[in-house]
Structures are given as C-alpha cells and as structure tokens.
Amino acid sequence: MAKKITFSPAMIDALCEGSLADPLTPGLAIEVLKSGKKRWRYRRQVARQKVVATIFGGLFPAQSMAEAREWARELNSQTEAGIDPRAVQRAEKVRNEMTVAKAHGLYMIAVHEGRSSRAKRINKPRTIKDKMDVYNHDIGPALGNRNIYEVTERDLIKLVEAKGKTAKVRANRLAAELKVIFGWAASLRGLEVGLETDPSKRLGDLRFPEKARTRKLSHLELEWFLQALAEEERDFQRGMLLCLLSAARISEMARARSDEIVNGVWVIPSARAKNSFEHKIALGPWGRSLMQTNHEWIFPALTIDGPRNNSVWYKCRDRVLARMEKLAGHPIERFTPHDFRRTARSNTKRLKVDFETAEAMLNHVKKGMERTYDLYEMEDEKRNWFLKWEEEVASIAKRVGVAAALGAPGAQTSIGYSFTVRITKGAGGRPSYNFDTAKSRSGEKSSQTNARITFPQMPEKGHRPD
C-alpha cells in the first residue's frame, strides 16, 4: 500500500491556520500569518548548546517547497555542527554592508585612538588631514561604495596608475595610503573589518620616481625677496620673515600661539612638531619683534576665531614672486615657504656653523645610539646660530634699502647733512651756511626740509650799529 503524502504544495495551499512541519526536513515548517500569508520557518536546537535557533524564510509560493528544503538543509548542516546559523547570518550581513567607506571610517577611528599602526601613536592633526584629503579626493570617489572584500589588487593598481599619469608624486601618496588602509583591515588591529587577504601588499612596487627638492634662494634672490616683501602688509611681512629667520615649517609658523613665547624663546610643542619633539627657537631681536602680538594667535585670521589658513601664505608667495621677477627682469624658479628651511641650512657652513648645530636648529632628531645617549639640547649653540643668521639677513635688507620697511633692528633712520658756506664777493659780504637735504644711511630721503643759516653783515670799523 502506497505511503500517504502528508506534506505537499496542495496541503500547504489548503492550510488556513497554525503551522505544518515538513516530516522530511528537520526544523522546517510552514506557518500561516495573521494576514493569511504563509511563511517558511526554521527552528532547531544547536548541537551541544542550549540554544534554539529560529530563522524565518520567504513567503510561499514565492519560495517554493524545494527551495525551502534546500535552505533548511544548509541551516541543518550548521546547527548539527554546533554553529548558530543566526550568528552566521549576522556576520554575512556585516560583510555585505562593509563597504570601503565604512571600513575607512573604522580605520580613521583607529587613527584617532592610535591603533592604526604598530607604533601605536596618535597621529597629529596635520597627518589626519592629509589622510582625509587623499581619501576624499582619490579613494572615496572610486571605491567608497564598493564592498571591501570584493576589491582586488587590479582595482588598486588601476587607481594608482591613473593618478600617476597626471601627478606622480600624488600617486605615490595614494599608493602609500591604500597600503596602510587595507593593511590595517587585514591585520589583527583591523579585526572589525576582518579582511582575509591584503590586495595592497605589492603596491610599493608601483612607486614612481621622485626628485628630491633642492630649491634654495641665492643671496641675489634674497635681495629681490626682501625688496618684494617690503611692499606686503605687515602681517605677511612678519610671517614670511619668520619662516626665513627661524627655518620653521609653514604649519608651525602659521599656527603659532602667543603662549608659545616663553622668556623670548619660541617653544614649538611636541604636538605641533613634525617629529613629535619639542623645538626651542631662541630668535634674535628681529625675530622676537616679529612675534609680538596682543592676540591668542601670532597670526590671527581676520574673519574667524583661529589662525590664518595656510593658503594665504602661498598667495603671498605668489605676489612676492611676481615682484621679484619684475625686479630681476626675468622669470625666477618657483619656491615654497619650506624652501626657506633649505636656504637657512645651506648657509650654515659658510657662516661657520658646525653640523650638529645646523641639524639641531632644524629640529632634526639624532640617529642610532646618539639619539638614546646624547641628550644635550644645544640651546646656546642654536641661540648663536639664529642670531648670526638674523644678522646676515638684516645686512642684506640694509644693503638693498628695505631694512627700516621690514622692521629690522638698528635700521632707524639716521640723518646726515651736507654743510655749505657761501661768502658774497666784495666788502661787507654776508656769509651764508646752507644745510642740504637730509638723507638716511639706507639712501632713503628724509622728509626734513633744507635748513639755511644767514649771518647779519658785520659793521665797518669805527661805525656803530643803530
């Protein structure tokens, strides 16, 4: 006698309420909802656990009986192996939602907390800004919406090579940032993402050659620079001169605060120094006068509460460079405020400054065992160097007649006069003394007018004056 079928599509169609279990597939059942629709349900205890996993499937007949049984068989393989299928589904959901943008957000949290690298060091605001710039300009638009588990090495190679066609240096920065993002996601530090393989591992092989910058300003260019700078507003004069006199980085100068000036010494805190080491700059009289302010910031912004943006200094550089070219009568190679550091460093040997002092004034850290055991900070040596360099720049400013305009010490206008005596021919002539137009030592004319002294005619012998 044929076995009676107790579970079939016809029986499911006839089901009006309650539920009906599939006798051939453990855990699988069809249930009638309040709306009258019929939905597949899986419910079974996980092996070796006191956990009952309940998972809902699709609606019948959209999900057929054969499809529901196949779905339930996969779940059974997990429960019988002691795996909760709900945990598997949650992991799959996270995996499906883990776009490059979401993974990058988790990476940036790690960056802020100091968990993004083996060094376990919190990155500086400037580094974080640079990272975000690379992501927002190059990575996010191309890969942000892609599932990070589906990104391949070829995807990254195409991205870097495309950037390299127009900006090779930028392409190197892009490759470096891709390596740290995907490397973190594939490391134990990035378990939140859990990338199995790192597609960026070989990107270092794509590095484009970079030519190290060697730009420095010659003495003649410094003359033109100081002459051109004299026509700028005072704040821009102060900022550009400080970059030149202190050999500080543009970001260190632009974001300097008044409370960093301690007993006439500019102390750049470790949080703002590129190498995370505090840097003391004992400027000379000119440099100290340039840092005088009544504001919280040495260079406050005009419209917001904070320092001036870096971009204003590059615009100032553009104006100064245009004037320099006019003075020179020919094009001049473009320079950046950072090139003032190289200019100062390149003059150390000529000014008879030793290598150690020259490196210390740039806040370059010592290397090897010397970094561990030689903790002498060379403050006196640096003080002498900064004064010597300031005097060198001031002498150039005086030579081209802009020392007073730039506020260099000792450049106050000193007046000199020429003295002329005239005696009228003939008896009883009146001598007159004439002071010519006064001039400053710098060659600039004084506003003082000519002076003239005339002596009265002396009476003749034997004649009494009235």
C-alpha positions as CSV (number, residue, x, y, z in Angstrom):
1,M,0.0,0.0,0.0
2,A,1.4,3.5,-1.0
3,K,2.6,5.7,1.8
4,K,0.3,8.7,2.3
5,I,1.9,12.1,1.5
6,T,1.3,14.4,4.4
7,F,3.3,17.4,3.1
8,S,2.8,18.8,-0.3
9,P,2.1,22.1,-2.1
10,A,-1.6,21.2,-2.2
11,M,-1.7,20.7,1.5
12,I,0.1,24.0,2.1
13,D,-2.5,25.7,-0.1
14,A,-5.2,24.1,2.0
15,L,-3.7,25.2,5.3
16,C,-5.8,28.0,6.8
17,E,-4.2,28.5,10.3
18,G,-1.5,27.3,12.5
19,S,1.6,25.6,11.1
20,L,2.6,22.4,9.4
21,A,6.0,20.7,9.8
22,D,7.9,19.1,7.0
23,P,8.4,15.4,8.0
24,L,11.4,15.0,5.7
25,T,13.4,18.1,6.7
26,P,14.2,18.6,10.4
27,G,13.3,22.1,11.7
28,L,11.4,23.2,8.6
29,A,7.8,24.2,8.8
30,I,5.2,26.4,7.1
31,E,3.1,28.8,9.2
32,V,0.1,30.9,8.5
33,L,0.4,34.6,9.4
34,K,-2.5,36.8,10.6
35,S,-2.7,38.3,7.2
36,G,-3.3,34.9,5.7
37,K,0.0,34.7,4.0
38,K,2.2,31.6,4.5
39,R,5.8,31.9,5.6
40,W,8.6,29.3,5.9
41,R,10.2,29.0,9.4
42,Y,13.2,27.1,10.6
43,R,13.5,26.2,14.3
44,R,16.0,23.8,15.8
45,Q,18.3,23.4,18.7
46,V,22.1,24.0,18.0
47,A,24.1,20.9,18.8
48,R,26.0,20.9,22.1
49,Q,24.4,24.2,23.0
50,K,21.3,25.1,25.0
51,V,20.2,27.4,22.2
52,V,17.3,27.1,19.8
53,A,17.8,28.9,16.6
54,T,14.7,30.4,14.9
55,I,15.0,31.8,11.4
56,F,12.3,32.9,9.1
57,G,12.4,32.3,5.4
58,G,10.4,33.7,2.4
59,L,6.7,33.5,1.6
60,F,5.1,30.6,-0.1
61,P,4.8,30.1,-3.0
62,A,7.4,32.8,-3.9
63,Q,9.9,30.5,-2.1
64,S,8.8,27.0,-3.3
65,M,8.9,23.9,-1.2
66,A,12.0,22.6,-3.0
67,E,13.8,25.9,-2.3
68,A,12.7,26.0,1.3
69,R,14.1,22.4,1.8
70,E,17.4,23.4,0.3
71,W,17.6,26.4,2.5
72,A,16.8,24.3,5.6
73,R,19.4,21.7,4.7
74,E,22.1,24.4,4.7
75,L,20.9,25.6,8.2
76,N,20.9,22.0,9.4
77,S,24.5,21.5,8.4
78,Q,25.4,24.4,10.7
79,T,23.2,23.5,13.7
80,E,24.4,19.9,13.6
81,A,28.0,21.2,13.6
82,G,27.3,23.3,16.7
83,I,27.2,26.6,14.8
84,D,24.3,29.0,15.4
85,P,23.1,30.0,12.0
86,R,21.9,33.3,13.3
87,A,25.5,34.3,14.1
88,V,26.4,33.3,10.6
89,Q,23.7,35.5,9.1
90,R,24.8,38.4,11.2
91,A,28.3,38.0,10.0
92,E,27.2,37.8,6.4
93,K,25.1,41.0,6.9
94,V,28.1,42.8,8.3
95,R,30.2,41.5,5.5
96,N,27.7,42.6,2.8
97,E,27.5,46.1,4.3
98,M,31.2,46.5,4.8
99,T,32.0,49.0,2.0
100,V,35.3,50.6,1.6
101,A,33.8,53.8,3.0
102,K,32.6,52.0,6.2
103,A,35.9,50.3,6.6
104,H,37.7,53.6,6.2
105,G,35.5,55.1,8.9
106,L,36.6,52.4,11.3
107,Y,40.2,52.9,10.2
108,M,40.0,56.6,11.0
109,I,38.7,55.9,14.5
110,A,41.7,53.7,15.0
111,V,43.9,56.5,13.7
112,H,42.5,59.0,16.2
113,E,42.9,56.4,19.0
114,G,46.4,55.4,18.0
115,R,45.5,51.9,16.9
116,S,46.2,52.2,13.2
117,S,49.9,51.2,13.2
118,R,52.3,49.1,15.0
119,A,53.8,52.3,16.6
120,K,50.5,52.7,18.5
121,R,51.0,56.5,18.3
122,I,48.1,59.0,17.9
123,N,48.6,60.9,14.6
124,K,48.9,64.7,14.5
125,P,46.0,66.8,13.2
126,R,48.0,67.6,10.0
127,T,48.6,63.9,9.3
128,I,44.9,63.1,9.8
129,K,44.0,66.0,7.5
130,D,46.4,64.7,4.8
131,K,44.9,61.2,5.1
132,M,41.4,62.5,4.7
133,D,42.4,64.6,1.7
134,V,43.8,61.6,-0.1
135,Y,40.7,59.5,0.7
136,N,38.2,62.3,-0.2
137,H,40.0,63.2,-3.5
138,D,41.2,59.9,-4.8
139,I,40.0,56.8,-2.9
140,G,36.4,57.6,-1.8
141,P,35.0,58.6,-5.3
142,A,36.4,55.5,-6.9
143,L,36.0,52.8,-4.3
144,G,33.8,54.2,-1.5
145,N,30.7,52.3,-2.4
146,R,32.5,49.0,-3.2
147,N,32.4,46.0,-0.9
148,I,35.9,46.0,0.6
149,Y,36.0,42.1,0.3
150,E,35.5,42.4,-3.4
151,V,38.3,45.0,-4.1
152,T,41.1,43.3,-5.9
153,E,44.8,44.1,-6.4
154,R,44.0,45.0,-10.1
155,D,41.4,47.6,-8.8
156,L,44.1,49.3,-6.7
157,I,46.7,49.2,-9.5
158,K,44.4,50.8,-12.0
159,L,43.6,53.6,-9.4
160,V,47.3,54.3,-8.7
161,E,48.4,54.2,-12.4
162,A,45.6,56.5,-13.4
163,K,46.7,59.1,-10.9
164,G,50.4,58.6,-11.9
165,K,49.6,59.8,-15.5
166,T,48.9,63.3,-14.2
167,A,50.6,63.5,-10.8
168,K,53.3,61.1,-10.0
169,V,54.1,62.3,-6.5
170,R,50.4,62.3,-5.6
171,A,50.2,58.8,-7.0
172,N,52.9,57.7,-4.5
173,R,51.0,59.2,-1.7
174,L,47.8,57.5,-2.9
175,A,49.6,54.1,-3.0
176,A,51.0,54.6,0.5
177,E,47.6,55.5,1.9
178,L,46.0,52.5,0.2
179,K,48.6,50.2,1.8
180,V,48.0,51.5,5.3
181,I,44.2,51.3,5.0
182,F,44.0,47.8,3.5
183,G,47.0,46.6,5.5
184,W,45.2,47.7,8.7
185,A,41.9,46.0,7.6
186,A,43.8,42.7,7.0
187,S,45.8,42.8,10.3
188,L,44.8,41.9,13.8
189,R,44.4,45.6,14.5
190,G,41.6,45.7,12.0
191,L,39.6,42.7,13.1
192,E,36.5,44.9,12.9
193,V,36.8,44.6,9.2
194,G,38.5,41.2,9.1
195,L,39.9,41.3,5.5
196,E,41.3,37.8,4.7
197,T,43.9,39.0,2.2
198,D,45.6,42.3,1.6
199,P,45.2,43.5,-2.0
200,S,47.6,46.4,-1.5
201,K,50.5,44.3,-0.4
202,R,52.5,44.8,-3.6
203,L,51.6,48.4,-4.3
204,G,55.0,49.6,-3.2
205,D,56.4,48.1,-6.5
206,L,54.5,50.8,-8.4
207,R,56.3,53.7,-6.8
208,F,57.0,56.5,-9.3
209,P,60.5,58.1,-9.1
210,E,60.5,61.4,-7.2
211,K,63.1,64.1,-7.5
212,A,64.2,65.5,-4.1
213,R,63.6,69.2,-3.9
214,T,66.9,71.2,-4.0
215,R,65.5,74.7,-4.2
216,K,67.1,77.3,-2.1
217,L,67.3,81.1,-2.5
218,S,70.7,82.6,-3.5
219,H,71.9,85.9,-2.0
220,L,70.8,87.8,-5.0
221,E,67.3,86.2,-4.8
222,L,67.2,87.0,-1.1
223,E,67.8,90.7,-2.1
224,W,64.9,90.6,-4.5
225,F,62.8,88.7,-2.0
226,L,63.3,91.2,0.8
227,Q,62.6,94.1,-1.6
228,A,59.4,92.5,-2.9
229,L,58.3,91.6,0.6
230,A,58.7,95.2,1.8
231,E,55.6,96.0,-0.3
232,E,53.4,93.5,1.6
233,E,51.1,94.2,4.5
234,R,52.8,94.0,7.9
235,D,51.4,90.6,8.9
236,F,52.6,89.0,5.7
237,Q,56.0,90.6,6.2
238,R,56.1,89.1,9.7
239,G,55.1,85.6,8.6
240,M,57.4,85.3,5.7
241,L,60.3,86.7,7.6
242,L,59.7,84.4,10.5
243,C,59.9,81.4,8.1
244,L,63.2,82.7,6.8
245,L,64.7,83.6,10.1
246,S,63.5,80.6,12.2
247,A,63.7,77.9,9.4
248,A,60.4,76.7,10.8
249,R,57.8,74.8,8.8
250,I,55.0,76.8,7.4
251,S,52.4,75.0,9.5
252,E,54.5,75.6,12.7
253,M,54.7,79.3,11.9
254,A,51.1,79.8,10.7
255,R,49.6,78.1,13.8
256,A,51.9,79.7,16.4
257,R,50.3,80.9,19.6
258,S,51.3,83.7,21.8
259,D,51.7,81.4,24.8
260,E,54.4,79.5,23.0
261,I,56.7,82.5,23.5
262,V,58.5,81.8,26.8
263,N,61.1,84.3,28.0
264,G,61.8,85.4,24.5
265,V,62.1,81.8,23.2
266,W,59.6,80.3,20.8
267,V,58.8,76.9,22.0
268,I,57.0,74.7,19.4
269,P,55.3,72.0,21.4
270,S,55.8,68.3,20.5
271,A,52.1,68.1,19.4
272,R,52.8,70.6,16.6
273,A,56.3,69.5,15.7
274,K,56.6,67.1,12.7
275,N,58.8,64.6,14.6
276,S,56.9,64.9,17.9
277,F,59.9,66.5,19.6
278,E,59.6,69.9,21.3
279,H,61.6,72.6,19.5
280,K,63.0,75.7,21.1
281,I,63.9,78.6,18.8
282,A,65.8,81.4,20.5
283,L,65.3,84.1,17.9
284,G,67.3,87.3,17.8
285,P,65.8,90.8,18.4
286,W,64.3,91.0,14.9
287,G,62.6,87.6,15.2
288,R,61.3,88.4,18.6
289,S,59.8,91.6,17.4
290,L,58.0,89.8,14.6
291,M,56.3,87.5,17.1
292,Q,54.8,90.3,19.2
293,T,51.0,90.3,19.3
294,N,48.1,91.0,21.7
295,H,46.1,88.1,20.2
296,E,45.9,84.4,21.2
297,W,47.4,83.6,17.8
298,I,50.5,85.1,16.4
299,F,48.8,85.4,13.0
300,P,45.0,85.5,13.8
301,A,42.5,85.1,11.0
302,L,40.5,88.2,10.0
303,T,37.0,86.7,9.9
304,I,37.1,83.7,12.2
305,D,38.4,82.8,15.6
306,G,41.7,81.0,14.8
307,P,44.9,81.3,12.9
308,R,45.2,82.3,9.2
309,N,44.8,79.5,6.7
310,N,48.0,78.1,5.1
311,S,46.7,79.1,1.7
312,V,47.1,82.8,2.4
313,W,50.8,82.4,2.8
314,Y,51.1,80.7,-0.6
315,K,49.1,83.6,-2.2
316,C,51.5,86.0,-0.5
317,R,54.4,83.9,-2.0
318,D,52.8,84.3,-5.5
319,R,52.6,88.1,-5.1
320,V,56.2,88.3,-3.8
321,L,57.5,86.1,-6.6
322,A,55.8,88.3,-9.2
323,R,57.5,91.4,-7.8
324,M,60.9,89.5,-7.7
325,E,60.6,88.7,-11.3
326,K,59.9,92.3,-12.1
327,L,63.0,93.4,-10.2
328,A,65.1,90.7,-11.8
329,G,63.8,91.3,-15.3
330,H,63.5,87.6,-15.9
331,P,61.5,84.5,-14.6
332,I,62.6,83.1,-11.2
333,E,62.2,79.5,-10.3
334,R,59.2,79.0,-8.1
335,F,59.9,78.4,-4.4
336,T,57.8,77.5,-1.4
337,P,58.0,78.7,2.3
338,H,59.5,75.3,3.1
339,D,62.5,76.2,0.8
340,F,63.5,78.9,3.4
341,R,64.5,75.9,5.7
342,R,66.8,74.7,3.0
343,T,68.1,78.2,2.4
344,A,69.0,78.7,6.0
345,R,70.5,75.2,6.3
346,S,72.6,75.7,3.2
347,N,74.2,78.8,4.7
348,T,75.4,77.2,7.9
349,K,78.8,76.0,6.7
350,R,79.5,79.4,5.0
351,L,78.7,81.1,8.4
352,K,81.0,78.6,10.1
353,V,78.3,76.7,12.0
354,D,79.0,73.0,12.8
355,F,76.9,70.1,11.5
356,E,75.3,69.2,14.9
357,T,74.1,72.8,15.5
358,A,72.8,73.1,12.0
359,E,70.8,69.9,12.4
360,A,69.5,70.9,15.8
361,M,68.3,74.3,14.6
362,L,66.1,72.4,12.1
363,N,64.9,70.1,14.9
364,H,66.2,67.0,13.1
365,V,66.5,64.1,15.6
366,K,69.7,62.4,16.2
367,K,70.2,58.9,14.9
368,G,71.1,55.5,16.4
369,M,72.7,55.3,19.8
370,E,73.4,59.0,19.8
371,R,69.7,59.6,19.9
372,T,69.5,57.5,23.1
373,Y,72.5,58.7,25.0
374,D,73.4,62.2,23.7
375,L,70.5,64.3,25.2
376,Y,72.4,67.6,25.1
377,E,69.9,70.1,23.5
378,M,72.5,72.6,22.2
379,E,70.3,75.6,23.2
380,D,73.3,78.0,23.4
381,E,74.6,76.9,20.1
382,K,71.2,77.3,18.5
383,R,70.8,80.7,20.0
384,N,74.1,81.9,18.5
385,W,73.2,80.5,15.1
386,F,69.8,82.1,14.9
387,L,71.4,85.5,15.9
388,K,74.1,85.0,13.3
389,W,71.6,84.1,10.6
390,E,69.3,87.1,11.5
391,E,72.3,89.5,11.3
392,E,73.1,88.0,7.9
393,V,69.5,88.6,6.6
394,A,69.4,92.0,8.2
395,S,72.6,93.0,6.4
396,I,71.1,92.1,3.1
397,A,68.0,94.1,3.9
398,K,70.1,97.1,4.7
399,R,72.2,96.7,1.6
400,V,69.0,97.0,-0.6
401,G,67.5,99.7,1.5
402,V,64.5,97.9,3.0
403,A,65.7,97.3,6.5
404,A,63.5,100.0,8.0
405,A,60.5,99.0,6.0
406,L,60.8,95.4,7.3
407,G,61.4,96.5,10.9
408,A,65.0,95.2,11.1
409,P,66.7,96.3,14.4
410,G,69.2,99.1,14.0
411,A,67.5,100.3,10.9
412,Q,66.1,103.5,12.3
413,T,66.6,106.5,10.0
414,S,69.8,108.3,10.9
415,I,70.0,111.8,9.4
416,G,73.1,113.2,7.8
417,Y,73.7,116.7,6.5
418,S,76.0,118.4,4.0
419,F,77.3,121.8,5.1
420,T,78.0,124.6,2.6
421,V,79.4,128.1,3.2
422,R,79.0,130.9,0.8
423,I,80.7,134.4,1.1
424,T,79.4,137.2,-1.1
425,K,82.1,139.0,-3.1
426,G,83.1,142.5,-2.1
427,A,83.5,144.3,1.2
428,G,80.9,143.7,3.8
429,G,79.6,140.5,2.1
430,R,77.3,138.2,4.2
431,P,78.4,134.6,4.6
432,S,75.6,132.1,4.5
433,Y,75.6,128.5,5.6
434,N,73.3,126.0,3.8
435,F,72.3,122.5,5.0
436,D,71.5,120.2,2.1
437,T,68.6,117.7,2.1
438,A,69.0,115.2,4.8
439,K,69.4,111.5,3.8
440,S,69.2,108.3,5.8
441,R,72.1,105.8,5.8
442,S,69.9,103.5,3.8
443,G,69.7,106.0,1.0
444,E,66.1,107.0,1.6
445,K,65.4,110.7,1.7
446,S,64.2,112.2,4.9
447,S,61.1,114.3,5.0
448,Q,63.0,117.1,6.8
449,T,63.4,120.3,4.7
450,N,66.6,122.1,3.9
451,A,67.9,124.4,6.6
452,R,69.6,127.8,6.0
453,I,71.5,130.0,8.4
454,T,72.4,133.5,7.4
455,F,74.7,135.7,9.5
456,P,74.0,139.5,9.6
457,Q,76.5,141.9,8.0
458,M,79.3,142.9,10.4
459,P,79.6,146.7,10.9
460,E,82.6,148.5,9.4
461,K,85.4,149.6,11.7
462,G,84.5,152.8,13.6
463,H,80.8,152.5,12.7
464,R,78.3,151.9,15.4
465,P,75.3,150.0,14.6
466,D,71.9,151.5,15.0
